Amino acid sequence: MAPFAPPSLEDYPLQGIDVSHHQGSIDWKKLAAQANVRFVIMKATEGGDHRDTRFAENWQAAKEAGIVRGAYHFFTFCRPGREQAQNVLATVPAEAGTLPIAIDLEFTGNCGKVPTREELSAEIVSFLAELKGTYRGKPIFYLNQQFFDQYLKGNEAGFPDHYLWLRSIAEEPGRGGCRQWSIWQFADNGALDGIEGPVDLNALCPSETDFAHLFQTPAAEQAEDYSGSR
């Protein structure tokens, strides 16, 4: 079996990271000077009342560094979707030039409840109905292959329209190349200047044109600007 080779910038020119308070204090200017950090999706909220302690700081600093931003909400199975949406509304600014709201759907770190497909769909519908009109674009669903197979496979029409952010560590996603997914999380142990410790690495599907307007400054020029400013 051939060793896994991370997606190259030639094949996947728009790459980025996702972060939370676990990454601690981040040097965003150092990150912005690296060609494989064109976007960041940062944890904002979890459940009905938890807010990531670094979100407000990261949100503003990433903007100042010129990195395309998005926020994600960790969706708990033990709180109504409407309550969780109110937490997002109170935390995440509605700003132009950002990625759509992402919803982290996984069992790891969640409560003990295992919802039925119908229960999960209903709560996500309720969650998004509360957000409607505040944030642009359809949401991004973050999940792994196991979660997809258990809830969405063969039943995608039962869930709101969404972009797919697929976790597939050290393995090329098997869902029809990137015709069926938009973002691929390919590593959870990345090493980058500006962050102490490991960080998740992601790649945007080259054929995902809905986000193209967000990336107007070529990475090489952006890196040169920051190098010249120090």
FILUMNU-179271 format. One record per residue (C-alpha): x, y, z; residue number from 1. Coordinates in steps of 0.25 Angstrom, whole numbers, plus 5000, padded with zeros to 4 digits. Example, Ala and Ser with C-alpha at 12.3 -4.5 7.8 and 13.67 -1.06 7.14 Angstrom:
2
+------+------+------+-----+
:    X :    Y :    Z : num :
+------+------+------+-----+
: 5049 : 4982 : 5031 :   1 :
: 5055 : 4996 : 5029 :   2 :
+------+------+------+-----+
END
This chain:
230
+------+------+------+-----+
:    X :    Y :    Z : num :
+------+------+------+-----+
: 5000 : 5000 : 5000 :   1 :
: 5006 : 5013 : 4996 :   2 :
: 5009 : 5023 : 5007 :   3 :
: 4999 : 5035 : 5007 :   4 :
: 5004 : 5048 : 5000 :   5 :
: 4997 : 5060 : 5005 :   6 :
: 4989 : 5068 : 4994 :   7 :
: 4999 : 5077 : 4987 :   8 :
: 4997 : 5092 : 4984 :   9 :
: 4998 : 5089 : 4970 :  10 :
: 4986 : 5080 : 4970 :  11 :
: 4978 : 5087 : 4982 :  12 :
: 4983 : 5102 : 4981 :  13 :
: 4973 : 5106 : 4992 :  14 :
: 4977 : 5100 : 5005 :  15 :
: 4974 : 5104 : 5019 :  16 :
: 4972 : 5100 : 5034 :  17 :
: 4962 : 5099 : 5045 :  18 :
: 4965 : 5104 : 5059 :  19 :
: 4959 : 5105 : 5073 :  20 :
: 4964 : 5110 : 5086 :  21 :
: 4972 : 5097 : 5086 :  22 :
: 4982 : 5104 : 5077 :  23 :
: 4985 : 5115 : 5088 :  24 :
: 4990 : 5128 : 5083 :  25 :
: 4992 : 5129 : 5068 :  26 :
: 5002 : 5137 : 5060 :  27 :
: 4992 : 5140 : 5049 :  28 :
: 5002 : 5148 : 5041 :  29 :
: 5012 : 5137 : 5040 :  30 :
: 5000 : 5128 : 5036 :  31 :
: 4996 : 5137 : 5025 :  32 :
: 5010 : 5137 : 5019 :  33 :
: 5009 : 5122 : 5016 :  34 :
: 5003 : 5117 : 5003 :  35 :
: 4995 : 5106 : 5009 :  36 :
: 4987 : 5115 : 5019 :  37 :
: 4977 : 5122 : 5010 :  38 :
: 4965 : 5120 : 5019 :  39 :
: 4962 : 5117 : 5033 :  40 :
: 4949 : 5111 : 5039 :  41 :
: 4949 : 5114 : 5054 :  42 :
: 4941 : 5108 : 5065 :  43 :
: 4931 : 5119 : 5070 :  44 :
: 4920 : 5111 : 5078 :  45 :
: 4916 : 5098 : 5084 :  46 :
: 4902 : 5094 : 5088 :  47 :
: 4892 : 5104 : 5094 :  48 :
: 4902 : 5113 : 5102 :  49 :
: 4917 : 5110 : 5100 :  50 :
: 4925 : 5119 : 5093 :  51 :
: 4940 : 5117 : 5089 :  52 :
: 4949 : 5125 : 5098 :  53 :
: 4958 : 5129 : 5086 :  54 :
: 4947 : 5132 : 5075 :  55 :
: 4945 : 5147 : 5076 :  56 :
: 4961 : 5149 : 5076 :  57 :
: 4963 : 5139 : 5065 :  58 :
: 4952 : 5145 : 5056 :  59 :
: 4957 : 5159 : 5057 :  60 :
: 4972 : 5155 : 5055 :  61 :
: 4970 : 5146 : 5043 :  62 :
: 4962 : 5157 : 5036 :  63 :
: 4973 : 5167 : 5039 :  64 :
: 4983 : 5157 : 5033 :  65 :
: 4975 : 5155 : 5021 :  66 :
: 4971 : 5141 : 5022 :  67 :
: 4957 : 5136 : 5018 :  68 :
: 4949 : 5133 : 5030 :  69 :
: 4938 : 5123 : 5034 :  70 :
: 4932 : 5119 : 5047 :  71 :
: 4927 : 5106 : 5052 :  72 :
: 4917 : 5101 : 5062 :  73 :
: 4918 : 5088 : 5069 :  74 :
: 4904 : 5082 : 5069 :  75 :
: 4900 : 5075 : 5081 :  76 :
: 4889 : 5064 : 5080 :  77 :
: 4884 : 5068 : 5094 :  78 :
: 4879 : 5082 : 5092 :  79 :
: 4868 : 5087 : 5083 :  80 :
: 4874 : 5092 : 5069 :  81 :
: 4867 : 5106 : 5071 :  82 :
: 4874 : 5108 : 5084 :  83 :
: 4887 : 5105 : 5078 :  84 :
: 4884 : 5114 : 5067 :  85 :
: 4882 : 5126 : 5076 :  86 :
: 4896 : 5123 : 5082 :  87 :
: 4902 : 5125 : 5068 :  88 :
: 4894 : 5137 : 5066 :  89 :
: 4899 : 5144 : 5079 :  90 :
: 4913 : 5140 : 5075 :  91 :
: 4917 : 5140 : 5060 :  92 :
: 4916 : 5153 : 5053 :  93 :
: 4909 : 5154 : 5040 :  94 :
: 4920 : 5159 : 5031 :  95 :
: 4922 : 5159 : 5016 :  96 :
: 4933 : 5152 : 5010 :  97 :
: 4933 : 5140 : 5019 :  98 :
: 4930 : 5125 : 5017 :  99 :
: 4916 : 5120 : 5021 : 100 :
: 4913 : 5115 : 5035 : 101 :
: 4919 : 5101 : 5037 : 102 :
: 4912 : 5090 : 5046 : 103 :
: 4921 : 5080 : 5052 : 104 :
: 4913 : 5067 : 5053 : 105 :
: 4920 : 5056 : 5060 : 106 :
: 4919 : 5046 : 5072 : 107 :
: 4933 : 5049 : 5078 : 108 :
: 4932 : 5059 : 5089 : 109 :
: 4916 : 5059 : 5088 : 110 :
: 4906 : 5055 : 5098 : 111 :
: 4901 : 5041 : 5100 : 112 :
: 4889 : 5042 : 5091 : 113 :
: 4889 : 5035 : 5078 : 114 :
: 4877 : 5042 : 5070 : 115 :
: 4870 : 5035 : 5059 : 116 :
: 4871 : 5040 : 5045 : 117 :
: 4858 : 5047 : 5046 : 118 :
: 4861 : 5054 : 5059 : 119 :
: 4874 : 5059 : 5054 : 120 :
: 4868 : 5064 : 5042 : 121 :
: 4857 : 5071 : 5049 : 122 :
: 4867 : 5078 : 5059 : 123 :
: 4876 : 5083 : 5048 : 124 :
: 4864 : 5088 : 5040 : 125 :
: 4860 : 5096 : 5053 : 126 :
: 4874 : 5101 : 5055 : 127 :
: 4875 : 5106 : 5041 : 128 :
: 4861 : 5112 : 5041 : 129 :
: 4866 : 5121 : 5052 : 130 :
: 4878 : 5126 : 5045 : 131 :
: 4871 : 5128 : 5032 : 132 :
: 4873 : 5142 : 5027 : 133 :
: 4885 : 5145 : 5036 : 134 :
: 4897 : 5138 : 5029 : 135 :
: 4898 : 5136 : 5014 : 136 :
: 4899 : 5123 : 5006 : 137 :
: 4895 : 5109 : 5010 : 138 :
: 4902 : 5103 : 5022 : 139 :
: 4914 : 5094 : 5022 : 140 :
: 4913 : 5080 : 5028 : 141 :
: 4925 : 5075 : 5035 : 142 :
: 4925 : 5060 : 5037 : 143 :
: 4933 : 5047 : 5034 : 144 :
: 4930 : 5035 : 5025 : 145 :
: 4924 : 5027 : 5037 : 146 :
: 4914 : 5038 : 5040 : 147 :
: 4911 : 5041 : 5026 : 148 :
: 4908 : 5026 : 5024 : 149 :
: 4899 : 5025 : 5036 : 150 :
: 4891 : 5038 : 5034 : 151 :
: 4892 : 5044 : 5020 : 152 :
: 4895 : 5033 : 5011 : 153 :
: 4883 : 5030 : 5002 : 154 :
: 4875 : 5041 : 5009 : 155 :
: 4882 : 5054 : 5006 : 156 :
: 4869 : 5059 : 5001 : 157 :
: 4864 : 5058 : 5016 : 158 :
: 4874 : 5068 : 5020 : 159 :
: 4875 : 5083 : 5016 : 160 :
: 4884 : 5086 : 5004 : 161 :
: 4898 : 5087 : 5009 : 162 :
: 4913 : 5087 : 5005 : 163 :
: 4920 : 5075 : 5010 : 164 :
: 4933 : 5076 : 5018 : 165 :
: 4938 : 5062 : 5019 : 166 :
: 4948 : 5057 : 5029 : 167 :
: 4957 : 5047 : 5023 : 168 :
: 4970 : 5046 : 5030 : 169 :
: 4982 : 5042 : 5022 : 170 :
: 4973 : 5036 : 5011 : 171 :
: 4967 : 5041 : 4999 : 172 :
: 4952 : 5042 : 5000 : 173 :
: 4945 : 5032 : 4993 : 174 :
: 4932 : 5039 : 4989 : 175 :
: 4934 : 5042 : 4974 : 176 :
: 4946 : 5050 : 4975 : 177 :
: 4942 : 5064 : 4979 : 178 :
: 4930 : 5065 : 4971 : 179 :
: 4922 : 5062 : 4983 : 180 :
: 4930 : 5069 : 4994 : 181 :
: 4934 : 5083 : 4996 : 182 :
: 4945 : 5083 : 5007 : 183 :
: 4954 : 5071 : 5010 : 184 :
: 4960 : 5070 : 5024 : 185 :
: 4973 : 5062 : 5021 : 186 :
: 4981 : 5063 : 5034 : 187 :
: 4980 : 5066 : 5048 : 188 :
: 4995 : 5067 : 5052 : 189 :
: 4999 : 5078 : 5043 : 190 :
: 5011 : 5087 : 5046 : 191 :
: 5011 : 5102 : 5043 : 192 :
: 5019 : 5114 : 5046 : 193 :
: 5010 : 5122 : 5056 : 194 :
: 5003 : 5111 : 5063 : 195 :
: 5010 : 5103 : 5074 : 196 :
: 5006 : 5088 : 5073 : 197 :
: 4997 : 5081 : 5063 : 198 :
: 4986 : 5087 : 5054 : 199 :
: 4976 : 5081 : 5045 : 200 :
: 4979 : 5083 : 5030 : 201 :
: 4968 : 5084 : 5019 : 202 :
: 4967 : 5086 : 5004 : 203 :
: 4956 : 5092 : 4996 : 204 :
: 4951 : 5084 : 4984 : 205 :
: 4957 : 5091 : 4972 : 206 :
: 4943 : 5090 : 4965 : 207 :
: 4936 : 5097 : 4976 : 208 :
: 4933 : 5110 : 4969 : 209 :
: 4923 : 5116 : 4979 : 210 :
: 4935 : 5121 : 4988 : 211 :
: 4944 : 5126 : 4977 : 212 :
: 4940 : 5140 : 4979 : 213 :
: 4946 : 5140 : 4993 : 214 :
: 4960 : 5137 : 4988 : 215 :
: 4964 : 5149 : 4980 : 216 :
: 4978 : 5151 : 4985 : 217 :
: 4988 : 5140 : 4979 : 218 :
: 4995 : 5133 : 4991 : 219 :
: 5008 : 5136 : 4986 : 220 :
: 5005 : 5151 : 4985 : 221 :
: 4999 : 5151 : 4999 : 222 :
: 5012 : 5144 : 5005 : 223 :
: 5021 : 5154 : 4998 : 224 :
: 5013 : 5165 : 5004 : 225 :
: 5014 : 5160 : 5018 : 226 :
: 5029 : 5156 : 5016 : 227 :
: 5032 : 5171 : 5011 : 228 :
: 5025 : 5177 : 5023 : 229 :
: 5034 : 5171 : 5034 : 230 :
+------+------+------+-----+
END
